[in-house]
Amino acid sequence: MTATQVELITIGDELLLGFTIDTNAAHISRTLAEAGVEIVRRTTVGDEADTIAAAVGEALERTGAVITTGGLGPTSDDLTKPSIAKIFGRKMVLDEEVADALERRWKARFPDGRFPATNRVQAEIPDGATILTNRHGSAPGIWLEDERGRWVAMMPGVPREMRGMLAEEVLPAIKRISAGEDYAVISGTLRTTGIAESAIAEQLGPNFLGQPGTELGSLPLAFLPGVHGVDLRVTAKGMARSRAQSLVSEAVLKLRGRVGAYAYGEGDTDLAAVVLEECRSAGLRLAVAESCTGGLLGERITNVPGSSDVFLGGAIAYENAVKRALLGVSQDDLDAHGAVSEQVALQMASGVKARLGAQVGISIT
């Protein structure tokens, strides 16, 4: 398939107000990228007909390809279908087959209940649209296309329903209307720790991957700081899959050559898993002592499958009295340097190592 650019619009007041986290957008972006479909813009709008129509209309003018989620239910705030139908100049028509299927589904779940008339709204479809089967819920999806080849795929906002419809209906439809070479959006990540984002940027300097206009230099390089360190992510898009993979591998190798002293892995490598494997290879047992983190370090370690052959346990020494009694921290150092100090951290690590018989002690204060 040729490289395809799509805009994504997620619909719902609950998304704008922050009551619901928009996990749909992230899943759709990842799934389409793997198939070579590039999400070039993501927009969130509320449950207002004019706002939905404006967002979809503008997106159609830019790319001619739009995916929406949300607003396909039976209630008064579900306005996606009529809003988009109006853009295409289509009337809403009742699909009796869909209506019958909805009623059967309702009666199977609520045999003693009356099928609400409002639910028939879900069976109203823009004239000329293609129905996207929902095998995981009630609201059917919609594929609407005009004579210019512009299209909108409307999916429900319920994550389980959306994910099923994306895989079973929408992605195959996008592939059918595309033809040619196998394109893909490929990303590669080098994970670092122990160095700040600004320091890495200084080490790399401008145009580290190559001059603008060159293949390698055209790859965007993102700096992604987090709790565990700084990820360096490079992405290739708009090119054949094999070439994209080759360029990304070359770029990651080049990055590792410059900042390899701080790199602990690639992709989704887990820093805790790396530490455990280093200890395992050297035949070392590990213990931790924590103050303000209250057990979070131990949780990170025990979340790694197989950690029990390396990790002995730990101590949560929040109060200074516990640091003294359990880990042997000196009161003089607590008085002179405070609990949050290198001197106390060293004594905590040494103390938990001795108490638990470990060869490696890690502390946080």
C-alpha positions as CSV (number, residue, x, y, z in Angstrom):
1,M,0.0,0.0,0.0
2,T,1.1,3.6,-0.6
3,A,1.8,5.9,2.3
4,T,-1.5,7.2,3.7
5,Q,-2.1,10.3,5.8
6,V,-5.1,10.4,8.1
7,E,-6.5,12.8,10.7
8,L,-8.0,11.5,13.9
9,I,-10.8,13.2,15.7
10,T,-12.0,11.9,19.1
11,I,-15.4,13.2,20.2
12,G,-16.8,13.7,23.6
13,D,-17.2,16.3,26.4
14,E,-15.8,13.8,28.9
15,L,-12.5,13.9,27.0
16,L,-12.3,17.7,26.9
17,L,-13.2,17.9,30.6
18,G,-10.6,15.3,31.6
19,F,-13.0,12.8,33.1
20,T,-12.0,10.2,30.6
21,I,-8.4,9.6,29.4
22,D,-8.2,9.4,25.6
23,T,-6.6,5.9,25.3
24,N,-8.4,5.4,21.9
25,A,-6.2,8.0,20.1
26,A,-3.0,6.3,21.3
27,H,-4.1,2.9,20.3
28,I,-5.3,4.0,16.8
29,S,-2.1,5.9,16.2
30,R,0.1,2.9,17.1
31,T,-2.0,0.4,15.1
32,L,-2.1,2.5,12.0
33,A,1.6,3.4,12.2
34,E,2.4,-0.3,12.1
35,A,0.4,-0.6,8.9
36,G,2.1,2.4,7.3
37,V,-0.8,4.8,7.9
38,E,0.5,8.1,9.3
39,I,-1.7,10.1,11.7
40,V,-0.7,13.7,10.8
41,R,-3.1,15.4,13.3
42,R,-5.1,14.5,16.3
43,T,-8.1,16.6,17.5
44,T,-10.5,16.4,20.3
45,V,-13.9,18.1,20.2
46,G,-17.0,18.1,22.4
47,D,-20.5,16.9,21.8
48,E,-21.7,19.8,19.7
49,A,-22.9,19.4,16.1
50,D,-21.3,22.5,14.7
51,T,-17.9,21.8,16.4
52,I,-17.9,18.2,15.1
53,A,-18.8,19.3,11.6
54,A,-16.1,22.1,11.5
55,A,-13.4,19.7,12.8
56,V,-14.2,17.0,10.3
57,G,-14.8,19.4,7.4
58,E,-11.4,21.1,7.9
59,A,-9.6,17.7,8.2
60,L,-11.2,16.5,5.0
61,E,-9.9,19.5,3.2
62,R,-6.4,18.9,4.5
63,T,-6.0,15.1,4.0
64,G,-9.3,13.7,2.6
65,A,-9.1,10.9,5.2
66,V,-10.6,11.1,8.7
67,I,-11.2,8.6,11.5
68,T,-13.6,9.6,14.3
69,T,-14.4,7.9,17.6
70,G,-17.4,8.6,19.8
71,G,-20.9,10.0,19.4
72,L,-22.5,7.0,17.8
73,G,-24.8,6.1,20.7
74,P,-28.6,6.5,21.1
75,T,-28.7,9.6,23.4
76,S,-29.1,13.3,22.6
77,D,-25.4,14.0,22.9
78,D,-24.5,11.5,20.2
79,L,-24.3,13.8,17.2
80,T,-21.4,12.4,15.1
81,K,-23.4,10.7,12.3
82,P,-25.8,13.6,11.4
83,S,-23.1,16.2,11.8
84,I,-20.8,14.4,9.3
85,A,-23.7,13.4,7.0
86,K,-24.5,17.1,6.6
87,I,-20.9,17.8,5.4
88,F,-21.4,15.2,2.6
89,G,-24.9,16.5,1.8
90,R,-26.5,13.2,2.8
91,K,-29.8,12.5,4.6
92,M,-30.1,10.2,7.5
93,V,-32.1,7.0,6.7
94,L,-33.2,4.2,8.9
95,D,-31.6,0.9,8.2
96,E,-34.3,-1.7,9.1
97,E,-31.8,-4.6,9.2
98,V,-29.6,-2.7,11.7
99,A,-32.7,-1.8,13.7
100,D,-33.8,-5.4,13.9
101,A,-30.4,-6.5,14.9
102,L,-30.3,-3.9,17.7
103,E,-33.7,-5.0,18.9
104,R,-32.7,-8.7,19.0
105,R,-29.6,-7.8,20.9
106,W,-31.6,-5.8,23.4
107,K,-34.2,-8.5,24.0
108,A,-31.4,-11.1,24.4
109,R,-29.9,-9.1,27.2
110,F,-33.2,-7.8,28.7
111,P,-35.9,-10.4,27.9
112,D,-38.5,-8.7,30.1
113,G,-37.8,-5.1,29.0
114,R,-39.3,-3.0,26.2
115,F,-36.9,-2.0,23.4
116,P,-36.5,1.8,23.8
117,A,-37.5,3.8,20.8
118,T,-34.4,6.0,21.3
119,N,-32.2,3.0,20.5
120,R,-33.5,3.0,16.9
121,V,-31.4,6.2,16.4
122,Q,-28.4,3.9,16.3
123,A,-29.8,2.4,13.2
124,E,-30.0,5.7,11.3
125,I,-27.3,5.8,8.7
126,P,-26.2,8.5,6.3
127,D,-27.6,7.7,2.8
128,G,-25.1,5.8,0.8
129,A,-22.8,5.0,3.7
130,T,-21.2,1.6,4.3
131,I,-21.9,0.0,7.7
132,L,-18.9,-1.2,9.7
133,T,-20.0,-4.2,11.7
134,N,-19.6,-3.9,15.5
135,R,-19.0,-7.5,16.8
136,H,-18.3,-6.2,20.3
137,G,-21.2,-3.9,21.0
138,S,-24.4,-2.3,19.7
139,A,-23.4,0.9,17.8
140,P,-22.5,0.1,14.2
141,G,-19.6,2.0,12.6
142,I,-20.0,4.1,9.5
143,W,-17.7,4.5,6.4
144,L,-18.8,7.5,4.4
145,E,-17.1,8.4,1.1
146,D,-17.8,11.1,-1.5
147,E,-17.2,11.3,-5.3
148,R,-13.8,12.9,-4.8
149,G,-12.6,9.8,-2.9
150,R,-12.6,11.6,0.5
151,W,-13.7,9.4,3.4
152,V,-14.6,9.4,7.0
153,A,-14.6,6.2,9.2
154,M,-16.8,6.6,12.3
155,M,-16.2,4.3,15.2
156,P,-17.7,4.0,18.7
157,G,-15.9,5.5,21.6
158,V,-16.0,2.4,23.9
159,P,-12.4,1.2,23.7
160,R,-13.2,-2.5,23.4
161,E,-15.7,-1.9,20.6
162,M,-13.3,0.6,18.9
163,R,-10.3,-1.8,18.9
164,G,-12.3,-4.6,17.5
165,M,-13.8,-2.5,14.7
166,L,-10.4,-0.9,13.9
167,A,-8.8,-4.3,13.4
168,E,-11.7,-6.0,11.7
169,E,-13.3,-3.3,9.6
170,V,-11.4,0.0,9.3
171,L,-7.8,-1.1,8.7
172,P,-8.8,-3.6,6.0
173,A,-10.9,-0.9,4.3
174,I,-7.9,1.5,4.3
175,K,-5.8,-1.2,2.8
176,R,-8.3,-1.9,0.1
177,I,-8.3,1.7,-1.1
178,S,-4.5,1.9,-1.1
179,A,-2.3,0.0,-3.5
180,G,1.4,-0.4,-4.3
181,E,4.5,-0.8,-2.2
182,D,4.4,-1.8,1.5
183,Y,4.9,1.4,3.4
184,A,5.3,1.7,7.2
185,V,6.0,4.2,10.0
186,I,8.9,2.8,11.9
187,S,10.4,4.1,15.1
188,G,13.5,3.1,17.0
189,T,14.3,4.0,20.6
190,L,17.6,4.2,22.5
191,R,17.1,4.3,26.2
192,T,19.5,6.2,28.5
193,T,19.8,6.9,32.2
194,G,22.1,9.0,34.4
195,I,22.3,11.9,32.0
196,A,20.0,14.9,31.6
197,E,18.1,15.7,28.4
198,S,20.0,19.0,27.8
199,A,23.4,17.2,28.3
200,I,22.5,14.6,25.7
201,A,21.4,17.3,23.3
202,E,24.7,19.1,23.9
203,Q,26.7,15.9,23.2
204,L,24.8,15.2,20.0
205,G,24.8,18.8,18.7
206,P,22.7,20.0,15.8
207,N,22.1,17.7,12.8
208,F,23.8,14.8,14.5
209,L,22.1,12.2,12.3
210,G,23.0,14.1,9.1
211,Q,22.5,17.3,7.2
212,P,19.0,18.3,6.2
213,G,18.1,16.8,2.8
214,T,20.0,13.6,3.4
215,E,18.0,10.4,4.1
216,L,19.4,9.9,7.7
217,G,19.2,13.6,8.4
218,S,15.5,13.7,7.5
219,L,14.6,11.4,10.3
220,P,13.0,13.3,13.2
221,L,14.9,12.8,16.5
222,A,12.8,13.2,19.7
223,F,14.2,13.6,23.3
224,L,11.8,12.0,25.7
225,P,12.7,12.5,29.4
226,G,11.0,10.4,32.1
227,V,11.4,8.9,35.5
228,H,13.9,6.3,34.3
229,G,16.0,8.5,32.1
230,V,15.9,10.0,28.6
231,D,14.7,8.1,25.6
232,L,16.0,9.0,22.1
233,R,13.4,8.1,19.5
234,V,14.0,8.3,15.8
235,T,11.2,7.8,13.3
236,A,11.0,7.1,9.6
237,K,7.8,7.6,7.7
238,G,6.6,8.0,4.1
239,M,8.9,5.4,2.8
240,A,9.0,1.6,2.0
241,R,9.0,-0.6,5.1
242,S,12.4,-2.2,4.3
243,R,14.1,1.2,3.8
244,A,12.5,2.7,6.9
245,Q,13.7,-0.2,9.1
246,S,17.2,0.0,7.6
247,L,17.5,3.8,8.2
248,V,16.1,3.6,11.8
249,S,18.6,0.8,12.7
250,E,21.4,2.9,11.3
251,A,20.3,6.0,13.2
252,V,20.0,4.1,16.5
253,L,23.5,2.6,16.0
254,K,24.9,6.0,15.4
255,L,23.3,7.4,18.5
256,R,24.6,4.5,20.6
257,G,28.1,5.3,19.3
258,R,27.9,8.8,20.8
259,V,26.0,8.3,24.1
260,G,26.5,4.5,24.6
261,A,28.0,5.1,28.1
262,Y,24.5,6.1,29.3
263,A,22.5,3.6,27.1
264,Y,20.9,0.6,28.8
265,G,18.7,-0.7,26.0
266,E,16.5,-0.2,23.0
267,G,12.8,-0.3,22.3
268,D,10.8,-1.0,25.5
269,T,13.8,-2.4,27.5
270,D,13.0,-2.2,31.2
271,L,15.8,-0.6,33.4
272,A,14.8,-2.8,36.4
273,A,15.1,-5.9,34.2
274,V,18.5,-4.8,33.0
275,V,19.7,-4.4,36.6
276,L,18.3,-7.8,37.6
277,E,20.0,-9.5,34.7
278,E,23.4,-7.9,35.5
279,C,23.1,-9.1,39.1
280,R,22.0,-12.6,37.9
281,S,24.9,-12.9,35.5
282,A,27.3,-12.0,38.3
283,G,25.7,-14.2,40.9
284,L,24.7,-11.2,43.1
285,R,21.7,-10.8,45.3
286,L,19.9,-7.4,45.7
287,A,18.2,-5.6,48.5
288,V,16.7,-2.1,48.7
289,A,16.1,0.5,51.4
290,E,13.6,3.3,50.7
291,S,12.4,6.4,52.5
292,C,10.2,8.8,50.6
293,T,9.4,6.4,47.8
294,G,7.6,4.1,50.2
295,G,8.2,0.8,48.4
296,L,7.9,2.0,44.8
297,L,11.5,0.8,44.0
298,G,10.7,-2.7,45.4
299,E,7.5,-2.8,43.3
300,R,9.4,-1.9,40.1
301,I,11.8,-4.7,40.7
302,T,9.2,-7.3,41.6
303,N,7.1,-6.4,38.6
304,V,9.9,-8.1,36.5
305,P,9.1,-11.8,36.0
306,G,11.8,-14.0,37.6
307,S,13.0,-11.3,39.9
308,S,12.8,-13.7,42.9
309,D,16.1,-15.4,42.1
310,V,17.9,-12.0,42.5
311,F,15.8,-9.8,44.8
312,L,15.8,-10.6,48.5
313,G,13.6,-7.8,49.8
314,G,13.8,-4.4,51.3
315,A,13.1,-1.9,54.1
316,I,10.8,1.1,54.1
317,A,12.6,3.4,56.6
318,Y,10.6,6.6,56.5
319,E,11.1,7.9,60.0
320,N,14.7,8.7,61.1
321,A,14.2,6.4,64.1
322,V,13.7,3.5,61.7
323,K,16.7,4.5,59.6
324,R,18.7,4.4,62.9
325,A,17.3,1.2,64.4
326,L,16.8,-0.9,61.2
327,L,19.6,0.3,58.9
328,G,22.2,1.6,61.4
329,V,22.2,5.2,60.1
330,S,24.2,7.5,62.3
331,Q,22.3,10.1,64.3
332,D,25.3,12.4,64.0
333,D,25.0,12.3,60.2
334,L,21.3,12.8,60.3
335,D,21.9,15.9,62.5
336,A,24.8,17.2,60.4
337,H,23.6,16.4,56.8
338,G,19.8,15.6,57.1
339,A,17.9,12.6,56.0
340,V,18.1,13.6,52.4
341,S,21.9,13.4,51.9
342,E,24.5,11.3,50.3
343,Q,25.9,10.3,53.7
344,V,22.6,8.9,54.8
345,A,21.8,7.2,51.5
346,L,25.1,5.4,51.6
347,Q,24.5,4.1,55.1
348,M,21.0,3.0,54.2
349,A,22.3,1.0,51.2
350,S,25.1,-0.5,53.3
351,G,22.7,-1.3,56.2
352,V,20.1,-3.1,54.2
353,K,22.8,-5.1,52.4
354,A,24.2,-6.2,55.7
355,R,20.8,-6.9,57.3
356,L,19.5,-9.1,54.4
357,G,22.8,-10.7,53.4
358,A,22.8,-9.2,49.9
359,Q,25.8,-8.3,47.8
360,V,24.2,-5.2,46.3
361,G,22.3,-2.6,48.3
362,I,20.3,0.2,46.7
363,S,18.8,3.1,48.7
364,I,16.6,6.1,48.0
365,T,16.2,9.0,50.4
